[in-house]
Amino acid sequence: MAKNSTLLVPQASQALDQMKFEVASQLGIQLSHDGYNGDITTYNAGKIGGSITRRLVEIAEQSLGGGSQNFRR
């Protein structure tokens, strides 16, 4: 996660970092725990970010009381 990001819920930072490492591991991408990940490709960074976004959307949809069917016409 970029250092200049402002979270609406600052307590979520640790959970988002954990999710980042879980997603990267599932995709077979090794991330550095010291915070420097400048050696990963843009493609892999996009895969991680896209997977996190999908997962967060799923969590939001579930918390709103159902799947994505509620939002599609």
Biopython code that builds the backbone (N, CA, C, O; Angstrom):
import numpy as np
from Bio.PDB.StructureBuilder import StructureBuilder

atoms = [
    (1, "MET", "N", (0.836, -1.158, 0.000)),
    (1, "MET", "CA", (0.000, 0.000, 0.000)),
    (1, "MET", "C", (0.889, 1.232, 0.000)),
    (1, "MET", "O", (1.892, 1.281, 0.712)),
    (2, "ALA", "N", (0.533, 2.200, -0.776)),
    (2, "ALA", "CA", (1.345, 3.416, -0.879)),
    (2, "ALA", "C", (1.361, 4.154, 0.452)),
    (2, "ALA", "O", (0.367, 4.173, 1.178)),
    (3, "LYS", "N", (2.475, 4.747, 0.756)),
    (3, "LYS", "CA", (2.634, 5.453, 2.032)),
    (3, "LYS", "C", (1.806, 6.727, 2.103)),
    (3, "LYS", "O", (1.525, 7.209, 3.200)),
    (4, "ASN", "N", (1.410, 7.283, 0.973)),
    (4, "ASN", "CA", (0.650, 8.528, 0.981)),
    (4, "ASN", "C", (-0.858, 8.295, 0.960)),
    (4, "ASN", "O", (-1.618, 9.256, 0.836)),
    (5, "SER", "N", (-1.307, 7.066, 1.076)),
    (5, "SER", "CA", (-2.737, 6.769, 1.102)),
    (5, "SER", "C", (-3.327, 7.182, 2.439)),
    (5, "SER", "O", (-2.727, 6.962, 3.491)),
    (6, "THR", "N", (-4.491, 7.773, 2.388)),
    (6, "THR", "CA", (-5.196, 8.134, 3.604)),
    (6, "THR", "C", (-6.373, 7.191, 3.759)),
    (6, "THR", "O", (-7.254, 7.138, 2.900)),
    (7, "LEU", "N", (-6.387, 6.452, 4.849)),
    (7, "LEU", "CA", (-7.462, 5.507, 5.098)),
    (7, "LEU", "C", (-8.594, 6.197, 5.838)),
    (7, "LEU", "O", (-8.355, 7.008, 6.733)),
    (8, "LEU", "N", (-9.821, 5.879, 5.467)),
    (8, "LEU", "CA", (-10.965, 6.410, 6.185)),
    (8, "LEU", "C", (-11.037, 5.826, 7.586)),
    (8, "LEU", "O", (-11.497, 6.481, 8.521)),
    (9, "VAL", "N", (-10.579, 4.588, 7.722)),
    (9, "VAL", "CA", (-10.535, 3.911, 9.018)),
    (9, "VAL", "C", (-9.081, 3.514, 9.260)),
    (9, "VAL", "O", (-8.646, 2.462, 8.792)),
    (10, "PRO", "N", (-8.331, 4.333, 9.977)),
    (10, "PRO", "CA", (-6.897, 4.070, 10.161)),
    (10, "PRO", "C", (-6.593, 2.695, 10.753)),
    (10, "PRO", "O", (-5.533, 2.128, 10.486)),
    (11, "GLN", "N", (-7.511, 2.156, 11.551)),
    (11, "GLN", "CA", (-7.304, 0.843, 12.149)),
    (11, "GLN", "C", (-7.310, -0.272, 11.106)),
    (11, "GLN", "O", (-6.905, -1.395, 11.405)),
    (12, "ALA", "N", (-7.755, 0.015, 9.909)),
    (12, "ALA", "CA", (-7.828, -0.992, 8.857)),
    (12, "ALA", "C", (-6.471, -1.256, 8.215)),
    (12, "ALA", "O", (-6.331, -2.217, 7.458)),
    (13, "SER", "N", (-5.491, -0.445, 8.492)),
    (13, "SER", "CA", (-4.182, -0.569, 7.858)),
    (13, "SER", "C", (-3.565, -1.949, 8.039)),
    (13, "SER", "O", (-3.069, -2.540, 7.080)),
    (14, "GLN", "N", (-3.595, -2.460, 9.255)),
    (14, "GLN", "CA", (-3.003, -3.772, 9.525)),
    (14, "GLN", "C", (-3.759, -4.872, 8.776)),
    (14, "GLN", "O", (-3.136, -5.784, 8.230)),
    (15, "ALA", "N", (-5.079, -4.798, 8.744)),
    (15, "ALA", "CA", (-5.868, -5.808, 8.038)),
    (15, "ALA", "C", (-5.594, -5.761, 6.540)),
    (15, "ALA", "O", (-5.517, -6.808, 5.898)),
    (16, "LEU", "N", (-5.446, -4.565, 5.972)),
    (16, "LEU", "CA", (-5.159, -4.434, 4.546)),
    (16, "LEU", "C", (-3.769, -4.957, 4.211)),
    (16, "LEU", "O", (-3.577, -5.590, 3.173)),
    (17, "ASP", "N", (-2.795, -4.695, 5.083)),
    (17, "ASP", "CA", (-1.455, -5.238, 4.861)),
    (17, "ASP", "C", (-1.472, -6.757, 4.905)),
    (17, "ASP", "O", (-0.832, -7.417, 4.087)),
    (18, "GLN", "N", (-2.205, -7.307, 5.862)),
    (18, "GLN", "CA", (-2.307, -8.766, 5.961)),
    (18, "GLN", "C", (-2.957, -9.335, 4.704)),
    (18, "GLN", "O", (-2.517, -10.357, 4.177)),
    (19, "MET", "N", (-4.011, -8.665, 4.226)),
    (19, "MET", "CA", (-4.687, -9.117, 3.014)),
    (19, "MET", "C", (-3.734, -9.066, 1.826)),
    (19, "MET", "O", (-3.737, -9.969, 0.990)),
    (20, "LYS", "N", (-2.916, -8.015, 1.745)),
    (20, "LYS", "CA", (-1.948, -7.878, 0.656)),
    (20, "LYS", "C", (-0.997, -9.067, 0.629)),
    (20, "LYS", "O", (-0.738, -9.628, -0.436)),
    (21, "PHE", "N", (-0.474, -9.457, 1.788)),
    (21, "PHE", "CA", (0.460, -10.577, 1.844)),
    (21, "PHE", "C", (-0.240, -11.906, 1.537)),
    (21, "PHE", "O", (0.339, -12.772, 0.881)),
    (22, "GLU", "N", (-1.482, -12.071, 2.006)),
    (22, "GLU", "CA", (-2.238, -13.291, 1.711)),
    (22, "GLU", "C", (-2.494, -13.427, 0.220)),
    (22, "GLU", "O", (-2.299, -14.498, -0.355)),
    (23, "VAL", "N", (-2.932, -12.335, -0.409)),
    (23, "VAL", "CA", (-3.230, -12.366, -1.845)),
    (23, "VAL", "C", (-1.956, -12.638, -2.644)),
    (23, "VAL", "O", (-1.958, -13.457, -3.563)),
    (24, "ALA", "N", (-0.886, -11.958, -2.295)),
    (24, "ALA", "CA", (0.380, -12.164, -3.002)),
    (24, "ALA", "C", (0.827, -13.614, -2.883)),
    (24, "ALA", "O", (1.283, -14.212, -3.858)),
    (25, "SER", "N", (0.698, -14.171, -1.701)),
    (25, "SER", "CA", (1.085, -15.568, -1.485)),
    (25, "SER", "C", (0.233, -16.506, -2.337)),
    (25, "SER", "O", (0.756, -17.442, -2.942)),
    (26, "GLN", "N", (-1.074, -16.259, -2.388)),
    (26, "GLN", "CA", (-1.970, -17.088, -3.196)),
    (26, "GLN", "C", (-1.632, -17.006, -4.677)),
    (26, "GLN", "O", (-1.821, -17.971, -5.417)),
    (27, "LEU", "N", (-1.133, -15.850, -5.106)),
    (27, "LEU", "CA", (-0.766, -15.663, -6.510)),
    (27, "LEU", "C", (0.663, -16.126, -6.799)),
    (27, "LEU", "O", (1.104, -16.105, -7.948)),
    (28, "GLY", "N", (1.388, -16.546, -5.751)),
    (28, "GLY", "CA", (2.758, -17.005, -5.932)),
    (28, "GLY", "C", (3.758, -15.870, -6.084)),
    (28, "GLY", "O", (4.824, -16.049, -6.673)),
    (29, "ILE", "N", (3.415, -14.699, -5.550)),
    (29, "ILE", "CA", (4.278, -13.522, -5.635)),
    (29, "ILE", "C", (4.890, -13.284, -4.259)),
    (29, "ILE", "O", (4.174, -13.185, -3.262)),
    (30, "GLN", "N", (6.202, -13.195, -4.208)),
    (30, "GLN", "CA", (6.906, -12.991, -2.944)),
    (30, "GLN", "C", (7.044, -11.502, -2.655)),
    (30, "GLN", "O", (7.634, -10.766, -3.446)),
    (31, "LEU", "N", (6.498, -11.052, -1.516)),
    (31, "LEU", "CA", (6.637, -9.664, -1.090)),
    (31, "LEU", "C", (7.631, -9.581, 0.054)),
    (31, "LEU", "O", (7.766, -10.515, 0.844)),
    (32, "SER", "N", (8.319, -8.464, 0.135)),
    (32, "SER", "CA", (9.284, -8.232, 1.198)),
    (32, "SER", "C", (8.561, -7.687, 2.425)),
    (32, "SER", "O", (7.713, -6.803, 2.309)),
    (33, "HIS", "N", (8.894, -8.211, 3.591)),
    (33, "HIS", "CA", (8.263, -7.748, 4.830)),
    (33, "HIS", "C", (8.870, -6.445, 5.341)),
    (33, "HIS", "O", (8.341, -5.848, 6.279)),
    (34, "ASP", "N", (9.969, -5.997, 4.742)),
    (34, "ASP", "CA", (10.578, -4.742, 5.195)),
    (34, "ASP", "C", (9.938, -3.518, 4.536)),
    (34, "ASP", "O", (10.341, -2.389, 4.814)),
    (35, "GLY", "N", (8.945, -3.729, 3.665)),
    (35, "GLY", "CA", (8.218, -2.627, 3.059)),
    (35, "GLY", "C", (8.669, -2.248, 1.661)),
    (35, "GLY", "O", (7.944, -1.542, 0.960)),
    (36, "TYR", "N", (9.855, -2.696, 1.229)),
    (36, "TYR", "CA", (10.335, -2.372, -0.113)),
    (36, "TYR", "C", (9.958, -3.488, -1.069)),
    (36, "TYR", "O", (10.394, -4.628, -0.909)),
    (37, "ASN", "N", (9.154, -3.160, -2.055)),
    (37, "ASN", "CA", (8.740, -4.136, -3.057)),
    (37, "ASN", "C", (8.962, -3.594, -4.459)),
    (37, "ASN", "O", (8.219, -3.921, -5.384)),
    (38, "GLY", "N", (9.983, -2.767, -4.613)),
    (38, "GLY", "CA", (10.278, -2.158, -5.895)),
    (38, "GLY", "C", (10.769, -3.127, -6.944)),
    (38, "GLY", "O", (10.915, -2.761, -8.110)),
    (39, "ASP", "N", (11.026, -4.351, -6.547)),
    (39, "ASP", "CA", (11.533, -5.335, -7.504)),
    (39, "ASP", "C", (10.429, -6.171, -8.147)),
    (39, "ASP", "O", (10.719, -7.002, -9.008)),
    (40, "ILE", "N", (9.166, -5.971, -7.750)),
    (40, "ILE", "CA", (8.101, -6.732, -8.406)),
    (40, "ILE", "C", (7.650, -5.969, -9.644)),
    (40, "ILE", "O", (7.761, -4.745, -9.713)),
    (41, "THR", "N", (7.145, -6.704, -10.606)),
    (41, "THR", "CA", (6.728, -6.083, -11.859)),
    (41, "THR", "C", (5.410, -5.332, -11.685)),
    (41, "THR", "O", (4.646, -5.599, -10.757)),
    (42, "THR", "N", (5.163, -4.403, -12.577)),
    (42, "THR", "CA", (3.906, -3.671, -12.572)),
    (42, "THR", "C", (2.740, -4.633, -12.770)),
    (42, "THR", "O", (1.678, -4.469, -12.169)),
    (43, "TYR", "N", (2.948, -5.633, -13.614)),
    (43, "TYR", "CA", (1.918, -6.634, -13.867)),
    (43, "TYR", "C", (1.531, -7.342, -12.574)),
    (43, "TYR", "O", (0.346, -7.492, -12.279)),
    (44, "ASN", "N", (2.536, -7.782, -11.794)),
    (44, "ASN", "CA", (2.259, -8.488, -10.543)),
    (44, "ASN", "C", (1.630, -7.563, -9.509)),
    (44, "ASN", "O", (0.738, -7.978, -8.770)),
    (45, "ALA", "N", (2.084, -6.320, -9.450)),
    (45, "ALA", "CA", (1.477, -5.355, -8.526)),
    (45, "ALA", "C", (0.003, -5.155, -8.884)),
    (45, "ALA", "O", (-0.839, -5.049, -7.992)),
    (46, "GLY", "N", (-0.312, -5.103, -10.166)),
    (46, "GLY", "CA", (-1.690, -4.971, -10.613)),
    (46, "GLY", "C", (-2.527, -6.181, -10.280)),
    (46, "GLY", "O", (-3.700, -6.053, -9.928)),
    (47, "LYS", "N", (-1.927, -7.369, -10.389)),
    (47, "LYS", "CA", (-2.641, -8.592, -10.021)),
    (47, "LYS", "C", (-3.000, -8.574, -8.546)),
    (47, "LYS", "O", (-4.106, -8.954, -8.163)),
    (48, "ILE", "N", (-2.059, -8.130, -7.720)),
    (48, "ILE", "CA", (-2.308, -8.065, -6.277)),
    (48, "ILE", "C", (-3.403, -7.036, -5.987)),
    (48, "ILE", "O", (-4.360, -7.329, -5.271)),
    (49, "GLY", "N", (-3.259, -5.835, -6.543)),
    (49, "GLY", "CA", (-4.247, -4.779, -6.309)),
    (49, "GLY", "C", (-5.630, -5.142, -6.813)),
    (49, "GLY", "O", (-6.627, -4.867, -6.145)),
    (50, "GLY", "N", (-5.700, -5.751, -7.976)),
    (50, "GLY", "CA", (-6.996, -6.161, -8.525)),
    (50, "GLY", "C", (-7.660, -7.226, -7.680)),
    (50, "GLY", "O", (-8.873, -7.195, -7.474)),
    (51, "SER", "N", (-6.876, -8.166, -7.193)),
    (51, "SER", "CA", (-7.429, -9.227, -6.346)),
    (51, "SER", "C", (-7.920, -8.666, -5.022)),
    (51, "SER", "O", (-8.963, -9.084, -4.517)),
    (52, "ILE", "N", (-7.171, -7.717, -4.454)),
    (52, "ILE", "CA", (-7.602, -7.089, -3.207)),
    (52, "ILE", "C", (-8.902, -6.326, -3.433)),
    (52, "ILE", "O", (-9.816, -6.397, -2.611)),
    (53, "THR", "N", (-8.989, -5.598, -4.541)),
    (53, "THR", "CA", (-10.206, -4.845, -4.845)),
    (53, "THR", "C", (-11.400, -5.767, -4.981)),
    (53, "THR", "O", (-12.465, -5.487, -4.432)),
    (54, "ARG", "N", (-11.236, -6.870, -5.712)),
    (54, "ARG", "CA", (-12.328, -7.837, -5.851)),
    (54, "ARG", "C", (-12.773, -8.362, -4.495)),
    (54, "ARG", "O", (-13.968, -8.471, -4.223)),
    (55, "ARG", "N", (-11.803, -8.685, -3.648)),
    (55, "ARG", "CA", (-12.122, -9.230, -2.329)),
    (55, "ARG", "C", (-12.848, -8.181, -1.472)),
    (55, "ARG", "O", (-13.804, -8.515, -0.773)),
    (56, "LEU", "N", (-12.406, -6.930, -1.520)),
    (56, "LEU", "CA", (-13.065, -5.876, -0.741)),
    (56, "LEU", "C", (-14.482, -5.618, -1.234)),
    (56, "LEU", "O", (-15.376, -5.358, -0.428)),
    (57, "VAL", "N", (-14.701, -5.687, -2.537)),
    (57, "VAL", "CA", (-16.049, -5.524, -3.083)),
    (57, "VAL", "C", (-16.942, -6.661, -2.616)),
    (57, "VAL", "O", (-18.098, -6.432, -2.258)),
    (58, "GLU", "N", (-16.424, -7.886, -2.614)),
    (58, "GLU", "CA", (-17.205, -9.024, -2.130)),
    (58, "GLU", "C", (-17.588, -8.840, -0.667)),
    (58, "GLU", "O", (-18.724, -9.118, -0.282)),
    (59, "ILE", "N", (-16.647, -8.375, 0.148)),
    (59, "ILE", "CA", (-16.918, -8.142, 1.571)),
    (59, "ILE", "C", (-17.994, -7.075, 1.734)),
    (59, "ILE", "O", (-18.902, -7.231, 2.550)),
    (60, "ALA", "N", (-17.901, -5.995, 0.967)),
    (60, "ALA", "CA", (-18.889, -4.916, 1.050)),
    (60, "ALA", "C", (-20.267, -5.405, 0.621)),
    (60, "ALA", "O", (-21.267, -5.076, 1.259)),
    (61, "GLU", "N", (-20.329, -6.182, -0.449)),
    (61, "GLU", "CA", (-21.615, -6.700, -0.921)),
    (61, "GLU", "C", (-22.248, -7.605, 0.120)),
    (61, "GLU", "O", (-23.457, -7.543, 0.346)),
    (62, "GLN", "N", (-21.445, -8.443, 0.752)),
    (62, "GLN", "CA", (-21.968, -9.338, 1.780)),
    (62, "GLN", "C", (-22.474, -8.545, 2.978)),
    (62, "GLN", "O", (-23.503, -8.888, 3.561)),
    (63, "SER", "N", (-21.754, -7.482, 3.349)),
    (63, "SER", "CA", (-22.178, -6.701, 4.508)),
    (63, "SER", "C", (-23.450, -5.899, 4.215)),
    (63, "SER", "O", (-24.165, -5.511, 5.139)),
    (64, "LEU", "N", (-23.731, -5.651, 2.945)),
    (64, "LEU", "CA", (-24.949, -4.937, 2.571)),
    (64, "LEU", "C", (-26.138, -5.868, 2.418)),
    (64, "LEU", "O", (-27.236, -5.425, 2.082)),
    (65, "GLY", "N", (-25.930, -7.150, 2.661)),
    (65, "GLY", "CA", (-27.055, -8.059, 2.678)),
    (65, "GLY", "C", (-27.269, -8.849, 1.419)),
    (65, "GLY", "O", (-28.415, -9.085, 1.034)),
    (66, "GLY", "N", (-26.233, -9.260, 0.774)),
    (66, "GLY", "CA", (-26.419, -10.104, -0.383)),
    (66, "GLY", "C", (-25.278, -9.993, -1.346)),
    (66, "GLY", "O", (-24.329, -9.239, -1.132)),
    (67, "GLY", "N", (-25.377, -10.738, -2.392)),
    (67, "GLY", "CA", (-24.345, -10.744, -3.411)),
    (67, "GLY", "C", (-24.498, -9.567, -4.362)),
    (67, "GLY", "O", (-25.265, -8.637, -4.112)),
    (68, "SER", "N", (-23.766, -9.629, -5.436)),
    (68, "SER", "CA", (-23.760, -8.541, -6.415)),
    (68, "SER", "C", (-25.082, -8.450, -7.169)),
    (68, "SER", "O", (-25.295, -7.485, -7.903)),
    (69, "GLN", "N", (-25.969, -9.419, -7.012)),
    (69, "GLN", "CA", (-27.245, -9.397, -7.733)),
    (69, "GLN", "C", (-28.082, -8.188, -7.323)),
    (69, "GLN", "O", (-28.904, -7.710, -8.104)),
    (70, "ASN", "N", (-27.877, -7.691, -6.099)),
    (70, "ASN", "CA", (-28.660, -6.548, -5.625)),
    (70, "ASN", "C", (-28.310, -5.259, -6.389)),
    (70, "ASN", "O", (-29.103, -4.317, -6.384)),
    (71, "PHE", "N", (-27.161, -5.201, -7.032)),
    (71, "PHE", "CA", (-26.705, -3.975, -7.664)),
    (71, "PHE", "C", (-26.800, -4.015, -9.184)),
    (71, "PHE", "O", (-26.521, -3.012, -9.841)),
    (72, "ARG", "N", (-27.182, -5.130, -9.744)),
    (72, "ARG", "CA", (-27.259, -5.245, -11.202)),
    (72, "ARG", "C", (-28.696, -5.130, -11.651)),
    (72, "ARG", "O", (-29.620, -5.591, -10.981)),
    (73, "ARG", "N", (-28.864, -4.507, -12.794)),
    (73, "ARG", "CA", (-30.231, -4.342, -13.335)),
    (73, "ARG", "C", (-30.485, -5.335, -14.413)),
    (73, "ARG", "O", (-31.573, -5.356, -14.988)),
]
sb = StructureBuilder()
sb.init_structure("model")
sb.init_model(0)
sb.init_chain("A")
sb.init_seg("    ")
for serial, (resi, resn, name, xyz) in enumerate(atoms, 1):
    if name == "N":
        sb.init_residue(resn, " ", resi, " ")
    sb.init_atom(name, np.array(xyz, "f"), 0.0, 1.0, " ", f" {name:<3s}", serial, name[0])
structure = sb.get_structure()
